[in-house]
Amino acid sequence: MRRRIVTCIIIFALIFLVTSCSRPEDKPVVKTNFQLDTLIKISAYGDGASEAIDAAFERIEQIDKKMNARASDSEVTAVNEAAGKNPVKVSSDTFFVIKRGLYFSELSGGKFDITVGPLVNLWGIGTDKARVPEKSEIIEALKLINYRDVLLDENEKTVMLKKPGMAIDLGGIAKGYAADEVIRVLKERGIKSAVADLGGNVYVLGKKPNGQPWKIGIQDPFKQRGEIFATIEAEDKTLVTSGVYERFFEQGGKRYHHILDTSTGYPVENGLVSVTIIGDSSIDADALSTTVFSLGLQRGMELVENLPDIEAIFVTKDKEVYVSSGVNAYNFKIIDDSFTLKQ
């Protein structure tokens, strides 16, 4: 499964400092793990926090094993290998994520398309085989990309790809689903205050133990990892960013990033460098971050403004920042004056 391995664009939670005089119940249990091809950090508070985090990591592992398109024994790999031949029965997890992926494929008119696998594999961005394909190769790969050729059987929980050579890639949505599941697991175990950072897919649960909202920093796409240009305050929300510096390679003096245009077969070029989505569901925010980025500033903003409980922050290559109408409710602040907020 192709995932956005965050390198330069990352959203990270600014976890508040815990002093030596803090009450024991105010100190977080913090654990990290490398899953989904990225570093994952979960911080939780309260009784049973350690066990709850362990259970959350186990849940992530289950999802990864089912949806990793690079693993020879995953359900997604089985679907791809059976393309043009027969339907494949999958778990409820995989069926749900594929179905949700098709929803956003339809919503975006194919700008977000879970059958982008052949194109992703062709470019190899994020692997040691990254290259600029020949035009003829891109043309052939584009013929295999069409979310309408994914056939689902709701009763049997089967998935079939109509054409041989088609391939599903859930890298633009599975990590969001995993983030949602982490929060579900923590809640079920009684955790009321936590932060989950799945390689830049951030989900904050509840408020800080002191009753204040969480402050979340948004990575500066032009600087080193960990340097932010803006902050928001939120509770029970998820933030996901897509950007041109997340994963890329350079060839012939040109940089090629991983967000591929399903109409041209080449990386999207529309003047944007990052889009951050704020919402209640991380699977939705994950898919929308790619969708909105691919649509561009004007069309992307129009889509966001027509979706309930979704907000977005756009950053252009000229360091201009555009926000949807509800972002200010999150106390959005630009802390780097080299960026300009545009109305």
ROMI-633045 format. One record per atom (N, C-alpha, C): x, y, z. Coordinates in steps of 0.2 Angstrom, whole numbers, padded with zeros to 4 digits, always signed. Atoms other than C-alpha are relative to their C-alpha. Last residue first. Layout:
// residues N
XYZ
...
This chain:
// residues 343
+0007+0001-0001
-0045+0185+0009
-0004-0002-0007
+0004-0004+0005
-0027+0182+0008
-0007-0001+0001
+0007+0002+0000
-0016+0178+0023
-0004+0004-0005
+0005-0005+0000
+0002+0182+0019
-0007-0004-0001
+0006+0002+0003
+0017+0171+0024
-0006+0005+0000
-0002+0001+0008
+0034+0178+0027
-0006-0002-0004
+0003-0005+0004
+0026+0184+0044
+0003+0000-0007
-0006-0001+0004
+0028+0167+0052
-0002+0006-0005
-0005-0003-0004
+0016+0165+0066
+0006+0001-0004
-0006+0001+0003
+0000+0163+0056
+0005+0003+0004
-0005-0005-0001
-0014+0160+0068
+0006-0001-0004
-0006+0001+0005
-0030+0150+0066
+0004+0006+0001
-0005-0005-0002
-0041+0152+0082
+0006-0001-0004
-0005+0004-0003
-0051+0136+0077
+0006+0005+0002
+0003+0003-0006
-0067+0146+0073
+0005-0004+0004
-0002-0005-0006
-0055+0156+0061
-0004-0003+0007
-0006+0001-0004
-0056+0141+0050
+0001+0004+0006
+0000+0002-0007
-0074+0142+0046
+0006-0001+0004
+0004-0004-0004
-0075+0151+0030
+0000-0001+0007
+0007+0000+0001
-0061+0142+0021
-0003+0004+0005
+0003+0004-0005
-0043+0148+0022
-0008+0000-0002
+0007-0001+0001
-0031+0155+0009
-0003-0005+0005
+0004+0005-0004
-0012+0157+0013
-0008+0002-0001
+0006-0003-0002
+0000+0165+0001
-0004-0005+0003
+0001-0001-0007
+0018+0159+0002
-0007+0004+0002
-0002-0007-0001
+0021+0162-0017
-0001+0001+0008
-0008-0001+0001
+0021+0143-0020
+0002+0007+0002
-0002-0001+0007
+0003+0143-0013
+0008+0000+0000
-0007-0004+0001
-0003+0137+0004
+0002+0000-0007
-0003+0001+0007
-0022+0131+0006
+0007+0005+0001
-0005-0005+0001
-0030+0129+0023
+0004-0002-0006
-0006+0001+0004
-0046+0119+0023
+0004+0006+0001
-0004-0006+0002
-0062+0116+0033
+0007-0001-0003
-0006+0001+0003
-0075+0102+0034
+0003+0007-0001
-0005+0002-0005
-0090+0101+0045
+0007-0001-0003
+0001-0001-0007
-0102+0100+0031
+0006-0002+0004
+0000+0006-0004
-0096+0100+0013
-0001+0002+0007
+0007+0004+0001
-0101+0114+0001
+0000-0006+0004
+0005-0004-0003
-0087+0126+0007
-0007-0003-0001
+0000+0000-0007
-0074+0112+0004
-0006+0004+0003
+0002+0007-0002
-0079+0109-0014
-0001+0000+0008
+0008+0001+0001
-0079+0127-0018
-0002-0006+0003
+0003-0004-0005
-0061+0129-0010
-0008-0001-0001
-0001+0003-0007
-0055+0115-0020
-0003+0003+0005
+0005+0006-0001
-0062+0122-0036
+0000-0004+0006
+0007-0003+0001
-0053+0139-0033
-0005-0006+0000
+0003-0005-0004
-0037+0133-0026
-0007+0001-0001
-0003-0007+0001
-0033+0117-0036
-0004+0005+0005
+0005-0004+0003
-0043+0101-0039
+0002+0008-0001
+0000+0002+0007
-0028+0090-0035
-0005+0005-0004
-0007-0002+0003
-0025+0098-0018
-0001+0000-0008
+0000-0007+0000
-0044+0096-0014
+0007+0003-0003
+0005-0002+0004
-0044+0078-0018
+0000+0008-0001
-0003+0001+0007
-0027+0074-0010
-0005+0003-0005
-0006-0003+0001
-0033+0082+0006
+0003+0000-0006
+0001-0007+0002
-0050+0076+0004
+0006+0004-0001
+0002+0000+0007
-0045+0058+0005
-0001+0007-0003
-0005+0003+0004
-0036+0060+0021
-0001+0000-0007
-0005-0005+0001
-0049+0071+0028
+0006-0002-0004
+0003-0005+0004
-0063+0058+0025
+0006+0006-0001
+0000+0003+0006
-0052+0044+0033
-0003+0005-0005
-0007+0000+0003
-0048+0056+0047
+0000-0004-0007
-0002+0007+0003
-0066+0059+0051
+0006+0001-0003
+0002+0004-0005
-0071+0075+0061
+0002-0007-0001
+0006+0003+0000
-0063+0088+0050
-0001-0005+0006
+0003+0001-0007
-0049+0099+0047
-0007-0003-0001
+0007+0001-0002
-0040+0098+0030
-0001-0001+0007
+0002+0003-0006
-0023+0105+0026
-0008+0000+0001
+0007-0001-0002
-0018+0109+0008
-0001-0004+0007
+0003+0004-0005
+0000+0111+0003
-0007+0002+0001
-0006+0005-0003
+0012+0117-0011
-0003-0004+0006
+0001+0001-0008
-0002+0125-0022
+0007-0004+0002
-0002-0006-0004
+0003+0133-0039
-0001-0001+0007
+0005-0005+0000
-0007+0121-0050
+0001+0006+0005
-0003-0006+0000
+0005+0107-0055
-0005+0006-0001
+0005-0006+0000
-0001+0090-0051
+0004+0006+0000
+0002-0003-0007
+0012+0076-0054
-0004+0007-0001
-0006-0003-0002
+0011+0068-0072
-0002+0003+0007
-0005+0005-0002
-0002+0055-0078
+0006+0003+0003
-0006-0001+0004
-0012+0069-0087
+0005-0006+0001
+0002-0001+0006
-0030+0065-0081
+0006+0001-0005
+0003+0006+0004
-0026+0056-0066
-0002+0001-0007
+0006-0002+0004
-0014+0070-0060
-0003-0006-0004
+0001+0001+0008
-0002+0062-0048
-0006+0002-0002
+0007+0000+0001
+0002+0068-0030
-0001+0001-0008
+0004+0006+0001
+0019+0061-0028
-0007+0000-0001
+0003+0002-0006
+0031+0075-0032
-0005-0005-0001
+0006+0004+0001
+0043+0077-0046
-0003-0002+0006
+0002+0004-0006
+0057+0090-0044
-0007-0003-0002
+0007-0001-0001
+0066+0096-0060
-0002-0004+0006
+0001-0006-0003
+0085+0098-0062
-0008+0002+0001
-0001-0006+0005
+0086+0084-0074
-0002+0007+0002
-0003+0003+0006
+0078+0072-0061
+0001+0006-0005
-0002-0005+0005
+0073+0076-0044
+0003-0004-0005
-0007+0001+0002
+0063+0065-0032
+0001+0005-0005
-0001-0003+0006
+0047+0068-0021
+0007-0003-0002
-0004+0006+0003
+0038+0063-0006
+0001+0002-0007
+0001+0006-0004
+0029+0075+0006
+0005-0005-0002
-0006+0002-0003
+0036+0091-0002
+0000-0007+0004
-0005+0002+0005
+0022+0093-0014
+0007-0002+0002
-0004-0005+0003
+0009+0093-0001
+0005-0002-0004
-0003+0003+0006
-0006+0084+0007
+0004+0006-0003
-0002-0004+0005
-0011+0088+0025
+0003-0004-0006
-0004+0003+0005
-0022+0080+0037
+0002+0004-0005
-0003-0004+0005
-0030+0087+0053
+0005-0005-0005
-0006+0002+0004
-0042+0078+0064
+0003+0005-0005
+0000-0002+0007
-0054+0085+0077
+0006-0004-0003
+0004+0005+0004
-0060+0080+0094
+0000+0002-0007
+0001+0006-0005
-0053+0096+0102
-0004-0004-0005
+0006+0004+0002
-0045+0111+0092
-0001-0006+0005
+0002+0003-0006
-0033+0126+0092
-0006-0005-0001
+0007+0000-0001
-0024+0131+0076
-0001-0003+0007
+0002+0005-0005
-0006+0135+0073
-0008+0001+0000
+0006-0002-0002
+0004+0143+0058
-0003-0005+0006
+0001-0007+0002
+0021+0143+0050
-0007+0003+0003
+0007-0001+0002
+0029+0128+0058
-0001+0007-0002
+0001-0007+0000
+0046+0121+0059
-0007+0002-0003
+0001-0003-0006
+0046+0103+0063
+0000+0007+0001
+0005+0003-0004
+0053+0096+0047
+0000+0003+0007
-0002+0006-0003
+0065+0109+0039
-0006-0003+0004
-0006+0001-0005
+0058+0123+0029
+0001-0007+0003
-0006-0003+0003
+0047+0128+0014
+0006-0001+0004
-0002+0004+0005
+0032+0118+0018
+0006+0002-0003
-0002-0005+0005
+0030+0126+0035
+0003-0004-0006
-0007-0001+0003
+0022+0113+0045
+0001+0005-0005
+0001+0003+0007
+0005+0116+0054
+0007+0002-0003
-0004-0004+0004
+0006+0117+0073
+0000-0003-0007
-0003+0004+0005
-0008+0110+0083
+0004+0005-0005
-0002-0005+0005
-0014+0118+0100
+0004-0004-0005
-0007+0002+0002
-0025+0106+0110
+0002+0006-0005
+0000+0004+0006
-0040+0114+0118
+0007-0001-0002
-0001-0004+0005
-0039+0118+0137
+0000-0004-0007
+0006-0002+0003
-0047+0108+0150
+0001+0005-0006
+0001-0006-0003
-0031+0105+0160
-0006+0004-0002
+0002+0001-0007
-0031+0087+0155
-0002+0006+0004
-0005+0002-0005
-0030+0093+0137
-0003-0001+0007
-0004-0006-0001
-0046+0092+0127
+0006-0002+0004
+0002-0004-0006
-0055+0078+0119
+0004+0006+0001
+0006+0002-0004
-0046+0067+0107
-0001+0004+0006
+0000-0002-0007
-0034+0075+0095
-0006-0002+0003
+0007+0001-0003
-0031+0066+0078
+0001+0002+0007
+0001-0001-0007
-0016+0070+0067
-0007+0000+0002
+0007+0001-0002
-0012+0062+0051
-0001+0001+0007
+0003-0006+0003
+0006+0068+0049
-0007+0001+0000
-0004-0003+0005
+0015+0052+0051
-0003+0006-0003
-0002+0006+0005
+0001+0044+0061
+0004+0003-0006
-0003-0003+0006
+0000+0057+0075
+0003-0006-0004
-0003+0005+0004
-0012+0052+0089
+0002+0003-0006
-0002-0003+0006
-0016+0064+0103
+0003-0006-0004
-0006+0004+0003
-0025+0059+0119
+0001+0004-0007
-0005-0005+0002
-0038+0064+0132
+0006-0003-0003
+0004-0006+0002
-0054+0054+0136
+0005+0006-0003
-0004-0006+0001
-0047+0037+0137
-0004+0006-0003
+0001-0005-0005
-0060+0024+0143
+0005+0006+0000
-0004+0002-0006
-0054+0009+0134
+0000+0005+0005
+0003+0006-0003
-0068+0011+0121
+0004-0002+0006
+0007-0002-0003
-0062+0029+0118
-0003-0006+0003
-0001-0004-0007
-0044+0023+0115
-0006+0002+0003
-0002+0004-0005
-0050+0010+0102
+0002+0003+0007
+0006+0005-0002
-0061+0022+0093
+0003-0004+0005
+0005-0004-0004
-0047+0035+0092
-0005-0004+0003
-0004-0001-0006
-0035+0022+0085
-0004+0004+0005
+0000+0006-0005
-0048+0017+0073
+0004+0000+0006
+0006+0001-0003
-0050+0034+0066
-0001-0006+0004
+0000-0006-0005
-0031+0036+0063
-0007+0000+0004
-0004+0002-0006
-0031+0019+0054
-0001+0005+0006
+0004+0005-0004
-0045+0025+0043
+0004-0003+0006
+0005-0003-0003
-0034+0040+0039
-0005-0004+0004
-0003-0002-0006
-0019+0029+0035
-0006+0004+0004
-0001+0005-0005
-0030+0020+0023
+0003+0002+0007
+0006+0000-0004
-0035+0035+0012
+0000-0005+0006
+0003-0007-0001
-0022+0041+0000
-0006+0000+0005
-0004-0004-0004
-0012+0025+0001
-0002+0007+0002
+0003-0003-0005
-0026+0014-0004
+0004+0005+0004
-0005-0003-0004
-0019+0009-0021
-0004+0004+0005
+0002-0005-0005
-0030-0002-0032
+0005+0002+0005
-0002+0001-0007
-0023-0010-0047
-0002+0006+0005
+0002-0005-0004
-0029-0013-0065
+0003-0001+0007
-0005-0005+0000
-0018-0024-0076
-0002+0006+0005
-0007+0002-0002
-0032-0035-0082
+0005+0006+0001
-0005+0001+0006
-0048-0025-0083
+0006-0003+0003
+0002+0002+0006
-0064-0026-0072
+0005-0002-0005
-0002-0005+0005
-0057-0025-0055
-0001-0003-0007
-0003+0003+0007
-0067-0036-0043
+0002+0006-0004
-0002-0006+0004
-0071-0033-0024
+0003-0003-0007
-0005+0001+0004
-0081-0045-0013
+0001+0006-0005
-0007-0004-0002
-0090-0042+0003
+0005-0002-0005
-0006+0005+0000
-0103-0056-0002
+0006+0004+0003
+0002+0006-0004
-0118-0045+0002
+0005-0005+0001
+0001-0002-0007
-0111-0028-0003
-0001-0006+0004
+0006+0004-0002
-0104-0035-0020
-0001+0001+0008
+0001+0003-0007
-0092-0022-0026
-0007-0004+0000
+0006+0003-0002
-0086-0019-0044
+0000-0003+0007
+0000+0004-0007
-0072-0007-0047
-0007-0003+0001
-0001+0007+0002
-0072-0002-0066
+0001-0004+0006
+0006+0003+0002
-0080+0015-0061
+0000-0007-0002
+0003+0002-0006
-0064+0020-0052
-0007-0004-0002
+0007-0001+0001
-0056+0021-0069
-0003-0003+0006
+0003-0003-0006
-0037+0020-0071
-0007+0003-0001
+0002+0004-0005
-0031+0007-0083
-0003+0003+0006
+0005+0004+0002
-0030+0017-0098
-0003-0004+0005
+0006-0004-0001
-0020+0030-0089
-0006-0004-0002
+0002+0000-0007
-0006+0017-0087
-0007+0003+0001
+0003+0006-0002
-0005+0015-0106
-0002-0001+0007
+0006+0001+0004
-0003+0033-0109
-0003-0007+0001
+0005-0004-0004
+0010+0035-0095
-0007-0001-0004
+0002+0004-0006
+0020+0021-0103
-0005+0003+0004
+0004+0006+0002
+0020+0030-0120
-0002-0005+0006
+0007-0002+0001
+0025+0046-0112
-0004-0006-0002
+0001-0002+0007
+0041+0037-0105
-0008+0002-0001
+0002+0005+0005
+0041+0037-0086
+0000+0003-0007
+0005-0003+0004
+0051+0049-0075
-0002-0005-0006
-0003-0002+0006
+0060+0038-0062
-0006+0004-0004
+0004-0006+0002
+0058+0032-0044
+0003+0002-0007
+0001+0000+0007
+0065+0015-0042
-0003+0006-0003
-0007+0000+0003
+0073+0017-0025
-0001-0001-0007
-0004+0006+0000
+0055+0020-0018
+0007+0002-0004
-0001+0002-0007
+0046+0036-0013
+0003-0007+0000
-0002-0006-0004
+0040+0040-0031
+0000-0003+0007
-0004+0003-0005
+0039+0023-0041
+0003+0006+0005
-0005-0005-0003
+0033+0032-0056
+0005-0002+0005
-0005-0002+0005
+0026+0017-0064
+0005+0005+0002
-0005+0004+0001
+0019+0010-0048
+0005+0002-0006
-0004+0000-0006
+0009+0025-0044
+0006-0004-0001
-0004-0006+0001
+0002+0025-0062
+0005+0001+0006
-0005+0001+0005
-0003+0007-0061
+0004+0006-0001
-0006+0004-0001
-0010+0010-0044
+0004-0001-0005
-0006-0004+0003
-0022+0025-0048
+0007-0005+0001
-0003+0004+0004
-0037+0014-0045
+0006+0003-0004
-0004+0005-0003
-0041+0023-0029
+0003-0005-0005
+0002+0007+0003
-0045+0038-0039
+0004-0005+0003
-0002+0005-0005
-0045+0056-0032
-0002-0006-0003
-0006-0003-0002
-0046+0068-0047
+0003-0004+0006
-0006+0004+0002
-0059+0055-0053
+0007+0004+0001
+0000+0001+0007
-0074+0067-0053
+0007-0004-0003
-0006-0004+0003
-0069+0072-0036
+0000+0000-0007
+0000-0007-0002
-0085+0066-0028
+0004+0005-0003
+0006-0003+0004
-0085+0050-0038
-0001+0007+0002
-0002+0000+0007
-0067+0046-0032
-0006+0003-0004
-0004-0006+0002
-0072+0051-0015
+0002+0001-0007
+0004-0006-0001
-0086+0039-0014
+0004+0006-0002
+0004+0000+0006
-0075+0025-0022
-0005+0006+0001
-0004-0003+0005
-0063+0028-0008
-0003+0001-0006
+0000-0007-0002
-0077+0025+0005
+0005+0004-0005
+0007-0003+0002
-0081+0009-0004
+0000+0007+0002
+0001-0001+0008
-0063+0004-0004
-0006+0003-0002
-0005-0005+0002
-0061+0008+0015
+0000+0001-0008
+0002-0007-0002
-0077-0001+0020
+0005+0005-0003
+0006-0002+0004
-0072-0017+0010
-0002+0007+0001
-0002-0002+0007
-0055-0017+0017
-0006+0002-0004
-0005-0006+0000
-0061-0016+0035
+0001+0002-0007
+0004-0006-0001
-0076-0028+0032
+0004+0006+0000
+0002-0002-0006
-0063-0041+0026
-0005+0006+0000
-0005-0004-0004
-0061-0046+0008
-0004+0001+0007
+0004-0001-0007
-0069-0059-0004
+0005+0004+0004
-0004+0003-0006
-0060-0058-0021
-0004+0003+0006
+0001-0004-0006
-0070-0056-0038
+0004-0003+0006
+0005+0002-0005
-0063-0065-0053
+0000+0005+0006
+0001+0008-0001
-0052-0063-0068
-0006-0001+0004
+0003+0003+0007
-0050-0045-0075
-0001-0007+0000
+0003-0005+0004
-0040-0040-0059
-0001-0003-0007
+0006+0004+0004
-0036-0056-0049
-0004+0005-0004
-0002+0006+0004
-0019-0050-0044
-0005-0003-0004
-0004-0002+0006
-0025-0033-0039
+0002-0006-0004
+0005-0003+0004
-0039-0040-0027
+0004+0002-0007
+0004+0006+0002
-0026-0052-0019
-0005+0003-0005
-0004+0003+0005
-0014-0037-0017
-0004-0006-0003
+0000-0005+0006
-0028-0027-0008
+0005-0004-0006
+0006+0000+0004
-0031-0042+0003
+0000+0004-0006
+0006-0004-0002
-0013-0043+0008
-0006-0001-0004
+0005+0004-0003
-0001-0058+0006
-0006+0004+0002
+0002+0005+0005
+0012-0051-0006
-0006-0004+0003
-0001+0006-0004
+0014-0035+0004
-0003-0006-0005
-0007+0003+0001
+0016-0020-0007
+0001-0007+0003
-0001+0003+0006
-0002-0016-0008
+0006-0003-0002
-0007-0001+0003
-0003-0015+0010
+0000-0003-0007
+0001-0005+0006
-0022-0015+0014
+0007+0002-0003
+0006+0001+0005
-0025-0031+0025
+0001+0005-0006
-0001+0007+0003
-0008-0032+0034
-0006-0001-0005
-0005+0000+0005
-0009-0013+0037
+0001-0007-0003
+0002-0004+0006
-0026-0013+0045
+0006-0001-0005
+0005+0004+0004
-0021-0027+0057
-0002+0003-0006
-0004+0006+0003
-0005-0018+0062
-0005-0004-0004
-0003-0003+0006
-0015-0002+0066
+0003-0006-0004
+0005-0001+0005
-0026-0012+0077
+0003+0003-0006
+0002+0007+0003
-0012-0019+0087
-0005+0001-0006
-0005+0002+0004
-0005-0001+0089
-0001-0007-0003
+0000-0004+0006
-0021+0004+0096
+0005-0002-0005
+0005+0002+0004
-0021-0010+0108
-0001+0004-0006
-0002+0006+0003
-0004-0005+0114
-0006-0003-0004
-0005-0002+0006
-0010+0013+0116
+0002-0007-0003
+0004-0003+0006
-0025+0007+0127
+0004+0001-0006
+0003+0006+0003
-0013-0004+0138
-0005+0002-0006
-0006+0004+0003
-0002+0011+0142
-0003-0006-0004
-0003-0003+0006
-0017+0023+0145
+0005-0004-0004
+0000+0005+0006
-0025+0011+0157
+0002+0003-0006
-0001+0007-0002
-0029+0025+0170
-0001-0004-0007
+0005+0004-0004
-0028+0042+0162
+0002-0007+0002
+0000-0001-0007
-0019+0051+0148
-0005-0004+0004
+0007+0000-0003
-0014+0047+0130
+0001+0001+0008
+0000-0003-0007
+0000+0051+0118
-0006-0001+0003
+0006-0001-0003
+0002+0041+0102
+0001+0002+0007
+0000-0002-0007
+0016+0043+0090
-0007+0001+0003
+0006-0001-0003
+0018+0034+0073
+0001+0002+0008
+0000+0000-0007
+0033+0034+0062
-0006+0003+0003
-0001-0007-0003
+0029+0030+0044
+0001-0001+0008
-0005-0003+0003
+0028+0015+0033
+0002+0007+0002
+0003-0003+0006
+0011+0010+0039
+0006+0004-0004
+0005+0004+0004
+0020+0006+0055
-0003+0004-0006
-0001-0001+0007
+0035+0012+0065
-0005-0005-0004
+0000+0007+0004
+0030+0013+0083
+0001+0002-0007
-0001-0001+0008
+0030+0027+0096
+0001-0007-0003
-0003+0006+0003
+0023+0027+0114
+0001+0002-0008
-0002-0002+0007
+0019+0042+0126
+0003-0006-0003
-0003+0006+0002
+0009+0039+0142
+0002+0001-0007
+0002+0005+0005
+0005+0057+0147
+0004-0006+0000
-0006+0001+0004
+0007+0066+0164
-0002-0006-0006
+0000-0005+0006
-0009+0074+0170
+0006-0001-0004
+0005+0001+0005
-0014+0059+0181
+0001+0005-0006
-0001+0006+0004
+0003+0060+0190
-0005-0001-0005
+0003+0006-0003
+0000+0078+0195
+0001-0006-0004
+0006+0002+0003
+0012+0091+0188
-0003-0006+0004
+0005-0001-0005
+0026+0097+0199
-0007-0002-0002
-0001+0005-0005
+0039+0090+0188
-0005+0001+0005
-0006-0002-0004
+0033+0100+0173
+0000-0005+0006
+0002+0003-0007
+0023+0093+0159
+0006+0001+0005
-0005+0002-0005
+0026+0103+0143
-0003-0002+0006
-0002-0005-0006
+0011+0104+0131
+0005-0003+0004
+0002+0002-0007
+0010+0093+0116
+0003+0004+0005
-0004-0003-0005
+0012+0103+0100
-0002-0002+0007
+0003-0003-0006
+0004+0091+0088
+0005+0003+0005
-0002+0004-0006
+0012+0088+0071
-0003+0004+0006
+0003-0004-0005
+0007+0092+0053
+0002-0004+0007
+0003+0004-0006
+0019+0086+0041
-0004+0005+0005
+0006-0003-0002
+0026+0093+0024
-0003-0005+0006
+0000-0007-0001
+0044+0090+0023
-0006+0003+0002
-0007-0002-0001
+0046+0071+0024
+0001+0007+0002
-0001-0007-0001
+0029+0063+0027
+0008+0001+0001
-0005-0001-0005
+0028+0046+0020
+0002+0007+0001
-0004-0006+0001
+0012+0047+0010
+0004+0000+0006
+0002-0005-0005
+0007+0029+0009
+0004+0006-0001
-0004-0006+0001
+0007+0017-0005
-0002+0005+0005
+0004-0006+0000
+0000+0000+0000
+0004+0006+0000
